[in-house]
Amino acid sequence: EKDYREGDLKLRNLEYKLKKKEVDARIKIENEKFEFEKRIKEHFEQKLKELELRVKELEINYKHSESNDKVHKAYTLYMLDALS
């Protein structure tokens, strides 16, 4: 019976160690998944910020270009009026 108890204790100890390794592996996987998702999110947030800045630049350039067109048209009309 002593051998049986020792064998049972060893078996329980091995089962505990196996469960602990399973739990540790799950925790490690979840941590890696979290870190990966965090890096992906940061990457796309950075890309979004870059795109938003580019859109602002394009809007400013468009307004500047539109303003230049108006000045050019006004100047052309002024010159045509002056010539006539």
N, CA, C and O atoms as a CHARMM CRD file, in Angstrom:
* protein
*
  336
    1    1 GLU  N      0.83000  -1.20600   0.00000 PROA 1      0.00000
    2    1 GLU  CA     0.00000   0.00000   0.00000 PROA 1      0.00000
    3    1 GLU  C      0.86900   1.26200   0.00000 PROA 1      0.00000
    4    1 GLU  O      0.48900   2.28600  -0.56800 PROA 1      0.00000
    5    2 LYS  N      2.03600   1.17500   0.64200 PROA 2      0.00000
    6    2 LYS  CA     2.94300   2.32000   0.66300 PROA 2      0.00000
    7    2 LYS  C      3.38100   2.66400  -0.76100 PROA 2      0.00000
    8    2 LYS  O      3.38800   3.83400  -1.14500 PROA 2      0.00000
    9    3 ASP  N      3.74100   1.65800  -1.53500 PROA 3      0.00000
   10    3 ASP  CA     4.13800   1.88200  -2.92600 PROA 3      0.00000
   11    3 ASP  C      2.99800   2.51600  -3.71700 PROA 3      0.00000
   12    3 ASP  O      3.21200   3.38100  -4.56600 PROA 3      0.00000
   13    4 TYR  N      1.77800   2.06100  -3.41400 PROA 4      0.00000
   14    4 TYR  CA     0.60500   2.61000  -4.10600 PROA 4      0.00000
   15    4 TYR  C      0.46300   4.09800  -3.80100 PROA 4      0.00000
   16    4 TYR  O      0.22200   4.90500  -4.69900 PROA 4      0.00000
   17    5 ARG  N      0.61500   4.45700  -2.51000 PROA 5      0.00000
   18    5 ARG  CA     0.49400   5.87800  -2.12600 PROA 5      0.00000
   19    5 ARG  C      1.60500   6.71300  -2.75400 PROA 5      0.00000
   20    5 ARG  O      1.36100   7.81600  -3.24400 PROA 5      0.00000
   21    6 GLU  N      2.80800   6.18800  -2.73800 PROA 6      0.00000
   22    6 GLU  CA     3.92100   6.91700  -3.35300 PROA 6      0.00000
   23    6 GLU  C      3.68500   7.09100  -4.85400 PROA 6      0.00000
   24    6 GLU  O      3.92500   8.16400  -5.40600 PROA 6      0.00000
   25    7 GLY  N      3.22000   6.03900  -5.50100 PROA 7      0.00000
   26    7 GLY  CA     2.91400   6.11400  -6.93000 PROA 7      0.00000
   27    7 GLY  C      1.79300   7.10900  -7.19500 PROA 7      0.00000
   28    7 GLY  O      1.83900   7.86400  -8.16500 PROA 7      0.00000
   29    8 ASP  N      0.78400   7.10500  -6.32600 PROA 8      0.00000
   30    8 ASP  CA    -0.33700   8.03700  -6.46800 PROA 8      0.00000
   31    8 ASP  C      0.13800   9.47700  -6.29000 PROA 8      0.00000
   32    8 ASP  O     -0.27200  10.36800  -7.03400 PROA 8      0.00000
   33    9 LEU  N      1.00400   9.70000  -5.30300 PROA 9      0.00000
   34    9 LEU  CA     1.54600  11.04700  -5.07900 PROA 9      0.00000
   35    9 LEU  C      2.38800  11.50300  -6.26400 PROA 9      0.00000
   36    9 LEU  O      2.29500  12.65400  -6.68900 PROA 9      0.00000
   37   10 LYS  N      3.20400  10.60700  -6.79300 PROA 10     0.00000
   38   10 LYS  CA     4.02500  10.95800  -7.95900 PROA 10     0.00000
   39   10 LYS  C      3.13600  11.29600  -9.15100 PROA 10     0.00000
   40   10 LYS  O      3.39300  12.25100  -9.88500 PROA 10     0.00000
   41   11 LEU  N      2.07700  10.49000  -9.33200 PROA 11     0.00000
   42   11 LEU  CA     1.15300  10.73400 -10.43300 PROA 11     0.00000
   43   11 LEU  C      0.46700  12.08500 -10.26800 PROA 11     0.00000
   44   11 LEU  O      0.37200  12.86000 -11.22000 PROA 11     0.00000
   45   12 ARG  N     -0.00800  12.36300  -9.05800 PROA 12     0.00000
   46   12 ARG  CA    -0.64900  13.66900  -8.80800 PROA 12     0.00000
   47   12 ARG  C      0.32600  14.81600  -9.02500 PROA 12     0.00000
   48   12 ARG  O     -0.03600  15.85500  -9.57700 PROA 12     0.00000
   49   13 ASN  N      1.55400  14.62300  -8.59000 PROA 13     0.00000
   50   13 ASN  CA     2.58400  15.64600  -8.76600 PROA 13     0.00000
   51   13 ASN  C      2.82900  15.89400 -10.25600 PROA 13     0.00000
   52   13 ASN  O      2.93500  17.04200 -10.68500 PROA 13     0.00000
   53   14 LEU  N      2.91700  14.82800 -11.03600 PROA 14     0.00000
   54   14 LEU  CA     3.11700  14.97300 -12.48000 PROA 14     0.00000
   55   14 LEU  C      1.90800  15.64500 -13.13300 PROA 14     0.00000
   56   14 LEU  O      2.06600  16.48700 -14.01700 PROA 14     0.00000
   57   15 GLU  N      0.69900  15.26900 -12.69700 PROA 15     0.00000
   58   15 GLU  CA    -0.51200  15.89700 -13.23400 PROA 15     0.00000
   59   15 GLU  C     -0.52300  17.39000 -12.91500 PROA 15     0.00000
   60   15 GLU  O     -0.89100  18.20800 -13.75800 PROA 15     0.00000
   61   16 TYR  N     -0.11700  17.74000 -11.69400 PROA 16     0.00000
   62   16 TYR  CA    -0.05700  19.14900 -11.29300 PROA 16     0.00000
   63   16 TYR  C      0.94700  19.91000 -12.16400 PROA 16     0.00000
   64   16 TYR  O      0.65900  21.00200 -12.65400 PROA 16     0.00000
   65   17 LYS  N      2.12200  19.31500 -12.34700 PROA 17     0.00000
   66   17 LYS  CA     3.14900  19.96600 -13.16800 PROA 17     0.00000
   67   17 LYS  C      2.65900  20.15200 -14.60300 PROA 17     0.00000
   68   17 LYS  O      2.89900  21.19000 -15.22000 PROA 17     0.00000
   69   18 LEU  N      1.97100  19.13400 -15.12800 PROA 18     0.00000
   70   18 LEU  CA     1.43600  19.22600 -16.48100 PROA 18     0.00000
   71   18 LEU  C      0.40200  20.34200 -16.57300 PROA 18     0.00000
   72   18 LEU  O      0.43200  21.14400 -17.50600 PROA 18     0.00000
   73   19 LYS  N     -0.51400  20.39500 -15.60500 PROA 19     0.00000
   74   19 LYS  CA    -1.53400  21.45900 -15.59200 PROA 19     0.00000
   75   19 LYS  C     -0.87000  22.82700 -15.50900 PROA 19     0.00000
   76   19 LYS  O     -1.26800  23.76100 -16.20500 PROA 19     0.00000
   77   20 LYS  N      0.14600  22.94300 -14.65400 PROA 20     0.00000
   78   20 LYS  CA     0.84400  24.21800 -14.50000 PROA 20     0.00000
   79   20 LYS  C      1.49100  24.62900 -15.82500 PROA 20     0.00000
   80   20 LYS  O      1.42600  25.79600 -16.21100 PROA 20     0.00000
   81   21 LYS  N      2.11100  23.67800 -16.51600 PROA 21     0.00000
   82   21 LYS  CA     2.72400  23.98900 -17.81100 PROA 21     0.00000
   83   21 LYS  C      1.66500  24.41200 -18.82700 PROA 21     0.00000
   84   21 LYS  O      1.89400  25.32100 -19.62500 PROA 21     0.00000
   85   22 GLU  N      0.50300  23.75000 -18.79800 PROA 22     0.00000
   86   22 GLU  CA    -0.58500  24.12800 -19.70900 PROA 22     0.00000
   87   22 GLU  C     -1.04700  25.55600 -19.43200 PROA 22     0.00000
   88   22 GLU  O     -1.23400  26.34800 -20.35500 PROA 22     0.00000
   89   23 VAL  N     -1.22700  25.87300 -18.15500 PROA 23     0.00000
   90   23 VAL  CA    -1.66400  27.22100 -17.77200 PROA 23     0.00000
   91   23 VAL  C     -0.60400  28.24600 -18.16000 PROA 23     0.00000
   92   23 VAL  O     -0.92900  29.29800 -18.71100 PROA 23     0.00000
   93   24 ASP  N      0.65300  27.94600 -17.87700 PROA 24     0.00000
   94   24 ASP  CA     1.74300  28.86100 -18.24300 PROA 24     0.00000
   95   24 ASP  C      1.79200  29.08200 -19.75700 PROA 24     0.00000
   96   24 ASP  O      2.00900  30.20000 -20.22400 PROA 24     0.00000
   97   25 ALA  N      1.58900  28.00000 -20.51600 PROA 25     0.00000
   98   25 ALA  CA     1.60700  28.12100 -21.97800 PROA 25     0.00000
   99   25 ALA  C      0.44500  28.98800 -22.45400 PROA 25     0.00000
  100   25 ALA  O      0.62100  29.82400 -23.34000 PROA 25     0.00000
  101   26 ARG  N     -0.74200  28.79500 -21.87200 PROA 26     0.00000
  102   26 ARG  CA    -1.89400  29.62500 -22.25900 PROA 26     0.00000
  103   26 ARG  C     -1.64000  31.09400 -21.93700 PROA 26     0.00000
  104   26 ARG  O     -1.95300  31.97600 -22.73700 PROA 26     0.00000
  105   27 ILE  N     -1.07400  31.34900 -20.76800 PROA 27     0.00000
  106   27 ILE  CA    -0.77000  32.73400 -20.37400 PROA 27     0.00000
  107   27 ILE  C      0.24000  33.34000 -21.34700 PROA 27     0.00000
  108   27 ILE  O      0.08900  34.48200 -21.78100 PROA 27     0.00000
  109   28 LYS  N      1.26800  32.56700 -21.68200 PROA 28     0.00000
  110   28 LYS  CA     2.28600  33.06000 -22.61500 PROA 28     0.00000
  111   28 LYS  C      1.66200  33.37300 -23.97600 PROA 28     0.00000
  112   28 LYS  O      1.95800  34.40600 -24.57600 PROA 28     0.00000
  113   29 ILE  N      0.80400  32.48400 -24.45800 PROA 29     0.00000
  114   29 ILE  CA     0.13800  32.70300 -25.75200 PROA 29     0.00000
  115   29 ILE  C     -0.73000  33.94800 -25.69600 PROA 29     0.00000
  116   29 ILE  O     -0.70600  34.76000 -26.62000 PROA 29     0.00000
  117   30 GLU  N     -1.49800  34.10900 -24.62200 PROA 30     0.00000
  118   30 GLU  CA    -2.36100  35.28900 -24.48600 PROA 30     0.00000
  119   30 GLU  C     -1.53200  36.57200 -24.42900 PROA 30     0.00000
  120   30 GLU  O     -1.90700  37.58100 -25.02500 PROA 30     0.00000
  121   31 ASN  N     -0.40900  36.53400 -23.71300 PROA 31     0.00000
  122   31 ASN  CA     0.46400  37.71200 -23.64200 PROA 31     0.00000
  123   31 ASN  C      1.04300  38.05500 -25.01100 PROA 31     0.00000
  124   31 ASN  O      1.07800  39.22200 -25.40000 PROA 31     0.00000
  125   32 GLU  N      1.49500  37.03900 -25.73600 PROA 32     0.00000
  126   32 GLU  CA     2.03900  37.27200 -27.07600 PROA 32     0.00000
  127   32 GLU  C      0.95900  37.80200 -28.01200 PROA 32     0.00000
  128   32 GLU  O      1.21300  38.69300 -28.82300 PROA 32     0.00000
  129   33 LYS  N     -0.24000  37.25200 -27.89700 PROA 33     0.00000
  130   33 LYS  CA    -1.36500  37.71900 -28.71800 PROA 33     0.00000
  131   33 LYS  C     -1.66900  39.18400 -28.40100 PROA 33     0.00000
  132   33 LYS  O     -1.87000  39.99400 -29.30600 PROA 33     0.00000
  133   34 PHE  N     -1.70100  39.51600 -27.11300 PROA 34     0.00000
  134   34 PHE  CA    -1.96300  40.89400 -26.69400 PROA 34     0.00000
  135   34 PHE  C     -0.90000  41.83800 -27.24200 PROA 34     0.00000
  136   34 PHE  O     -1.23000  42.89800 -27.77400 PROA 34     0.00000
  137   35 GLU  N      0.37300  41.46500 -27.11700 PROA 35     0.00000
  138   35 GLU  CA     1.47000  42.30600 -27.60800 PROA 35     0.00000
  139   35 GLU  C      1.39700  42.47500 -29.12400 PROA 35     0.00000
  140   35 GLU  O      1.62800  43.56700 -29.64200 PROA 35     0.00000
  141   36 PHE  N      1.07700  41.39800 -29.82800 PROA 36     0.00000
  142   36 PHE  CA     0.95900  41.46600 -31.28200 PROA 36     0.00000
  143   36 PHE  C     -0.17300  42.41100 -31.67800 PROA 36     0.00000
  144   36 PHE  O      0.00300  43.27100 -32.54100 PROA 36     0.00000
  145   37 GLU  N     -1.34000  42.24600 -31.04200 PROA 37     0.00000
  146   37 GLU  CA    -2.48100  43.11200 -31.34600 PROA 37     0.00000
  147   37 GLU  C     -2.16400  44.56800 -31.01700 PROA 37     0.00000
  148   37 GLU  O     -2.58000  45.47800 -31.73400 PROA 37     0.00000
  149   38 LYS  N     -1.42400  44.78200 -29.92500 PROA 38     0.00000
  150   38 LYS  CA    -1.04000  46.14000 -29.53000 PROA 38     0.00000
  151   38 LYS  C     -0.13000  46.76900 -30.59000 PROA 38     0.00000
  152   38 LYS  O     -0.31200  47.92700 -30.96400 PROA 38     0.00000
  153   39 ARG  N      0.85600  45.99200 -31.07200 PROA 39     0.00000
  154   39 ARG  CA     1.76400  46.50500 -32.11000 PROA 39     0.00000
  155   39 ARG  C      1.00900  46.81000 -33.40100 PROA 39     0.00000
  156   39 ARG  O      1.25900  47.83000 -34.04400 PROA 39     0.00000
  157   40 ILE  N      0.09500  45.93600 -33.77500 PROA 40     0.00000
  158   40 ILE  CA    -0.70500  46.15500 -34.99100 PROA 40     0.00000
  159   40 ILE  C     -1.53500  47.42300 -34.83500 PROA 40     0.00000
  160   40 ILE  O     -1.59200  48.24800 -35.74700 PROA 40     0.00000
  161   41 LYS  N     -2.17700  47.57500 -33.68500 PROA 41     0.00000
  162   41 LYS  CA    -3.01300  48.75800 -33.43300 PROA 41     0.00000
  163   41 LYS  C     -2.16500  50.03000 -33.49600 PROA 41     0.00000
  164   41 LYS  O     -2.56000  51.01000 -34.12800 PROA 41     0.00000
  165   42 GLU  N     -1.00000  50.01400 -32.84000 PROA 42     0.00000
  166   42 GLU  CA    -0.11500  51.18300 -32.86200 PROA 42     0.00000
  167   42 GLU  C      0.33500  51.49800 -34.28900 PROA 42     0.00000
  168   42 GLU  O      0.39800  52.66200 -34.68500 PROA 42     0.00000
  169   43 HSD  N      0.64300  50.45800 -35.05200 PROA 43     0.00000
  170   43 HSD  CA     1.08300  50.64300 -36.43800 PROA 43     0.00000
  171   43 HSD  C     -0.00200  51.34900 -37.24800 PROA 43     0.00000
  172   43 HSD  O      0.27000  52.32600 -37.94600 PROA 43     0.00000
  173   44 PHE  N     -1.23200  50.84800 -37.14900 PROA 44     0.00000
  174   44 PHE  CA    -2.30100  51.43300 -37.95100 PROA 44     0.00000
  175   44 PHE  C     -2.72900  52.80200 -37.43500 PROA 44     0.00000
  176   44 PHE  O     -3.15700  53.65000 -38.21800 PROA 44     0.00000
  177   45 GLU  N     -2.61700  53.02700 -36.12500 PROA 45     0.00000
  178   45 GLU  CA    -2.89700  54.37000 -35.60200 PROA 45     0.00000
  179   45 GLU  C     -1.88000  55.36400 -36.15100 PROA 45     0.00000
  180   45 GLU  O     -2.23700  56.48900 -36.50100 PROA 45     0.00000
  181   46 GLN  N     -0.61500  54.95500 -36.22700 PROA 46     0.00000
  182   46 GLN  CA     0.43100  55.81300 -36.78300 PROA 46     0.00000
  183   46 GLN  C      0.16400  56.09600 -38.25500 PROA 46     0.00000
  184   46 GLN  O      0.28500  57.23600 -38.70400 PROA 46     0.00000
  185   47 LYS  N     -0.19900  55.05800 -39.00900 PROA 47     0.00000
  186   47 LYS  CA    -0.51100  55.23800 -40.43100 PROA 47     0.00000
  187   47 LYS  C     -1.70300  56.17100 -40.60100 PROA 47     0.00000
  188   47 LYS  O     -1.71600  57.00400 -41.50700 PROA 47     0.00000
  189   48 LEU  N     -2.70600  56.03700 -39.73300 PROA 48     0.00000
  190   48 LEU  CA    -3.87800  56.90500 -39.79900 PROA 48     0.00000
  191   48 LEU  C     -3.48100  58.35400 -39.54100 PROA 48     0.00000
  192   48 LEU  O     -3.94500  59.25700 -40.23700 PROA 48     0.00000
  193   49 LYS  N     -2.62600  58.58200 -38.54700 PROA 49     0.00000
  194   49 LYS  CA    -2.16000  59.94800 -38.26700 PROA 49     0.00000
  195   49 LYS  C     -1.41400  60.52300 -39.47100 PROA 49     0.00000
  196   49 LYS  O     -1.60100  61.68500 -39.83000 PROA 49     0.00000
  197   50 GLU  N     -0.56900  59.70000 -40.08600 PROA 50     0.00000
  198   50 GLU  CA     0.17100  60.15700 -41.26600 PROA 50     0.00000
  199   50 GLU  C     -0.78700  60.52200 -42.39900 PROA 50     0.00000
  200   50 GLU  O     -0.60300  61.53500 -43.07400 PROA 50     0.00000
  201   51 LEU  N     -1.80200  59.69900 -42.60200 PROA 51     0.00000
  202   51 LEU  CA    -2.77700  59.98700 -43.65700 PROA 51     0.00000
  203   51 LEU  C     -3.57800  61.24900 -43.34800 PROA 51     0.00000
  204   51 LEU  O     -3.85300  62.04800 -44.24300 PROA 51     0.00000
  205   52 GLU  N     -3.95200  61.42700 -42.07900 PROA 52     0.00000
  206   52 GLU  CA    -4.68800  62.63600 -41.69800 PROA 52     0.00000
  207   52 GLU  C     -3.84800  63.88300 -41.95100 PROA 52     0.00000
  208   52 GLU  O     -4.36000  64.89300 -42.43500 PROA 52     0.00000
  209   53 LEU  N     -2.55700  63.81500 -41.62400 PROA 53     0.00000
  210   53 LEU  CA    -1.66400  64.94500 -41.89900 PROA 53     0.00000
  211   53 LEU  C     -1.55800  65.20300 -43.39600 PROA 53     0.00000
  212   53 LEU  O     -1.56400  66.35400 -43.83300 PROA 53     0.00000
  213   54 ARG  N     -1.46200  64.14400 -44.17400 PROA 54     0.00000
  214   54 ARG  CA    -1.36400  64.29000 -45.63600 PROA 54     0.00000
  215   54 ARG  C     -2.63400  64.92900 -46.19300 PROA 54     0.00000
  216   54 ARG  O     -2.56300  65.77300 -47.08700 PROA 54     0.00000
  217   55 VAL  N     -3.79500  64.53100 -45.67100 PROA 55     0.00000
  218   55 VAL  CA    -5.06200  65.11900 -46.11700 PROA 55     0.00000
  219   55 VAL  C     -5.07800  66.60600 -45.79400 PROA 55     0.00000
  220   55 VAL  O     -5.50100  67.41600 -46.61900 PROA 55     0.00000
  221   56 LYS  N     -4.61900  66.97300 -44.59200 PROA 56     0.00000
  222   56 LYS  CA    -4.57100  68.39600 -44.22000 PROA 56     0.00000
  223   56 LYS  C     -3.65300  69.16900 -45.16300 PROA 56     0.00000
  224   56 LYS  O     -3.98500  70.26800 -45.60500 PROA 56     0.00000
  225   57 GLU  N     -2.49100  68.57800 -45.46700 PROA 57     0.00000
  226   57 GLU  CA    -1.56900  69.23400 -46.40800 PROA 57     0.00000
  227   57 GLU  C     -2.23500  69.43400 -47.76600 PROA 57     0.00000
  228   57 GLU  O     -2.12800  70.50300 -48.36700 PROA 57     0.00000
  229   58 LEU  N     -2.91500  68.40700 -48.23900 PROA 58     0.00000
  230   58 LEU  CA    -3.58100  68.50400 -49.53900 PROA 58     0.00000
  231   58 LEU  C     -4.68700  69.55200 -49.51600 PROA 58     0.00000
  232   58 LEU  O     -4.86800  70.28800 -50.48500 PROA 58     0.00000
  233   59 GLU  N     -5.43000  69.62000 -48.40600 PROA 59     0.00000
  234   59 GLU  CA    -6.48800  70.63100 -48.28600 PROA 59     0.00000
  235   59 GLU  C     -5.89400  72.03700 -48.31600 PROA 59     0.00000
  236   59 GLU  O     -6.42200  72.93000 -48.97800 PROA 59     0.00000
  237   60 ILE  N     -4.78800  72.22300 -47.59200 PROA 60     0.00000
  238   60 ILE  CA    -4.12800  73.53700 -47.57100 PROA 60     0.00000
  239   60 ILE  C     -3.62500  73.88700 -48.97000 PROA 60     0.00000
  240   60 ILE  O     -3.82000  75.00600 -49.44500 PROA 60     0.00000
  241   61 ASN  N     -2.97600  72.92100 -49.62600 PROA 61     0.00000
  242   61 ASN  CA    -2.47900  73.16300 -50.98600 PROA 61     0.00000
  243   61 ASN  C     -3.61600  73.48000 -51.94200 PROA 61     0.00000
  244   61 ASN  O     -3.47900  74.34400 -52.80900 PROA 61     0.00000
  245   62 TYR  N     -4.73800  72.78600 -51.79000 PROA 62     0.00000
  246   62 TYR  CA    -5.88600  73.02500 -52.66200 PROA 62     0.00000
  247   62 TYR  C     -6.43400  74.43200 -52.44500 PROA 62     0.00000
  248   62 TYR  O     -6.72300  75.14600 -53.40500 PROA 62     0.00000
  249   63 LYS  N     -6.57500  74.82800 -51.17900 PROA 63     0.00000
  250   63 LYS  CA    -7.09000  76.17500 -50.88400 PROA 63     0.00000
  251   63 LYS  C     -6.14000  77.23700 -51.42400 PROA 63     0.00000
  252   63 LYS  O     -6.57700  78.24700 -51.97700 PROA 63     0.00000
  253   64 HSD  N     -4.83900  77.00400 -51.26200 PROA 64     0.00000
  254   64 HSD  CA    -3.83300  77.93900 -51.76500 PROA 64     0.00000
  255   64 HSD  C     -3.92300  78.02300 -53.29300 PROA 64     0.00000
  256   64 HSD  O     -3.88600  79.10800 -53.87300 PROA 64     0.00000
  257   65 SER  N     -4.04000  76.87000 -53.91800 PROA 65     0.00000
  258   65 SER  CA    -4.14900  76.81300 -55.37800 PROA 65     0.00000
  259   65 SER  C     -5.42900  77.50200 -55.84200 PROA 65     0.00000
  260   65 SER  O     -5.41900  78.24200 -56.82600 PROA 65     0.00000
  261   66 GLU  N     -6.52700  77.25700 -55.13600 PROA 66     0.00000
  262   66 GLU  CA    -7.80600  77.87700 -55.47700 PROA 66     0.00000
  263   66 GLU  C     -7.70100  79.39600 -55.34200 PROA 66     0.00000
  264   66 GLU  O     -8.22000  80.13900 -56.17500 PROA 66     0.00000
  265   67 SER  N     -7.02900  79.84800 -54.28900 PROA 67     0.00000
  266   67 SER  CA    -6.83100  81.28000 -54.06400 PROA 67     0.00000
  267   67 SER  C     -5.99000  81.88100 -55.18700 PROA 67     0.00000
  268   67 SER  O     -6.29900  82.96600 -55.68100 PROA 67     0.00000
  269   68 ASN  N     -4.93000  81.18400 -55.59200 PROA 68     0.00000
  270   68 ASN  CA    -4.08100  81.65800 -56.69600 PROA 68     0.00000
  271   68 ASN  C     -4.87400  81.75600 -57.99300 PROA 68     0.00000
  272   68 ASN  O     -4.69700  82.69800 -58.76500 PROA 68     0.00000
  273   69 ASP  N     -5.75100  80.77900 -58.23000 PROA 69     0.00000
  274   69 ASP  CA    -6.59200  80.81900 -59.43700 PROA 69     0.00000
  275   69 ASP  C     -7.47600  82.05600 -59.43900 PROA 69     0.00000
  276   69 ASP  O     -7.64200  82.70400 -60.47300 PROA 69     0.00000
  277   70 LYS  N     -8.04300  82.38500 -58.28200 PROA 70     0.00000
  278   70 LYS  CA    -8.92100  83.56100 -58.19100 PROA 70     0.00000
  279   70 LYS  C     -8.13200  84.84300 -58.45700 PROA 70     0.00000
  280   70 LYS  O     -8.59900  85.73400 -59.16700 PROA 70     0.00000
  281   71 VAL  N     -6.93300  84.92400 -57.88000 PROA 71     0.00000
  282   71 VAL  CA    -6.08100  86.09800 -58.08900 PROA 71     0.00000
  283   71 VAL  C     -5.70600  86.19800 -59.56700 PROA 71     0.00000
  284   71 VAL  O     -5.75200  87.28200 -60.14700 PROA 71     0.00000
  285   72 HSD  N     -5.34000  85.08100 -60.17100 PROA 72     0.00000
  286   72 HSD  CA    -4.96000  85.06300 -61.58400 PROA 72     0.00000
  287   72 HSD  C     -6.13300  85.50600 -62.46900 PROA 72     0.00000
  288   72 HSD  O     -5.95600  86.29100 -63.40000 PROA 72     0.00000
  289   73 LYS  N     -7.32700  84.99300 -62.16500 PROA 73     0.00000
  290   73 LYS  CA    -8.50700  85.38100 -62.95200 PROA 73     0.00000
  291   73 LYS  C     -8.79500  86.87300 -62.79500 PROA 73     0.00000
  292   73 LYS  O     -9.09500  87.56100 -63.77100 PROA 73     0.00000
  293   74 ALA  N     -8.70100  87.36400 -61.56300 PROA 74     0.00000
  294   74 ALA  CA    -8.95900  88.78800 -61.31900 PROA 74     0.00000
  295   74 ALA  C     -7.93200  89.64500 -62.05600 PROA 74     0.00000
  296   74 ALA  O     -8.28700  90.65900 -62.65800 PROA 74     0.00000
  297   75 TYR  N     -6.67100  89.24500 -62.01100 PROA 75     0.00000
  298   75 TYR  CA    -5.61500  89.98700 -62.69400 PROA 75     0.00000
  299   75 TYR  C     -5.83900  89.97200 -64.20700 PROA 75     0.00000
  300   75 TYR  O     -5.67900  90.99100 -64.87800 PROA 75     0.00000
  301   76 THR  N     -6.21200  88.80000 -64.73500 PROA 76     0.00000
  302   76 THR  CA    -6.48100  88.68600 -66.17700 PROA 76     0.00000
  303   76 THR  C     -7.62800  89.60300 -66.57700 PROA 76     0.00000
  304   76 THR  O     -7.54200  90.30800 -67.58300 PROA 76     0.00000
  305   77 LEU  N     -8.70300  89.59400 -65.79000 PROA 77     0.00000
  306   77 LEU  CA    -9.83900  90.47500 -66.09100 PROA 77     0.00000
  307   77 LEU  C     -9.42800  91.94300 -66.01100 PROA 77     0.00000
  308   77 LEU  O     -9.85600  92.75700 -66.82900 PROA 77     0.00000
  309   78 TYR  N     -8.59900  92.27900 -65.02700 PROA 78     0.00000
  310   78 TYR  CA    -8.11500  93.65000 -64.87200 PROA 78     0.00000
  311   78 TYR  C     -7.30300  94.06000 -66.10100 PROA 78     0.00000
  312   78 TYR  O     -7.48200  95.15400 -66.63700 PROA 78     0.00000
  313   79 MET  N     -6.40400  93.16600 -66.54400 PROA 79     0.00000
  314   79 MET  CA    -5.56400  93.47200 -67.70300 PROA 79     0.00000
  315   79 MET  C     -6.40700  93.59600 -68.97900 PROA 79     0.00000
  316   79 MET  O     -6.17700  94.48500 -69.79900 PROA 79     0.00000
  317   80 LEU  N     -7.37500  92.70400 -69.13500 PROA 80     0.00000
  318   80 LEU  CA    -8.25200  92.78300 -70.31100 PROA 80     0.00000
  319   80 LEU  C     -9.05600  94.08000 -70.30100 PROA 80     0.00000
  320   80 LEU  O     -9.25000  94.71600 -71.33700 PROA 80     0.00000
  321   81 ASP  N     -9.51500  94.45600 -69.12000 PROA 81     0.00000
  322   81 ASP  CA   -10.28200  95.69500 -68.98400 PROA 81     0.00000
  323   81 ASP  C     -9.38600  96.89900 -69.28500 PROA 81     0.00000
  324   81 ASP  O     -9.81200  97.86100 -69.92400 PROA 81     0.00000
  325   82 ALA  N     -8.13800  96.82600 -68.81100 PROA 82     0.00000
  326   82 ALA  CA    -7.20700  97.93500 -69.03400 PROA 82     0.00000
  327   82 ALA  C     -6.85500  98.06700 -70.51900 PROA 82     0.00000
  328   82 ALA  O     -6.64300  99.17600 -71.01000 PROA 82     0.00000
  329   83 LEU  N     -6.79400  96.95000 -71.22600 PROA 83     0.00000
  330   83 LEU  CA    -6.45200  96.97800 -72.64800 PROA 83     0.00000
  331   83 LEU  C     -7.60800  97.46800 -73.52300 PROA 83     0.00000
  332   83 LEU  O     -7.39600  97.95300 -74.63400 PROA 83     0.00000
  333   84 SER  N     -8.81100  97.33900 -73.01700 PROA 84     0.00000
  334   84 SER  CA    -9.93800  97.73400 -73.87100 PROA 84     0.00000
  335   84 SER  C    -10.33000  99.18200 -73.72100 PROA 84     0.00000
  336   84 SER  O    -11.26100  99.64200 -74.38100 PROA 84     0.00000
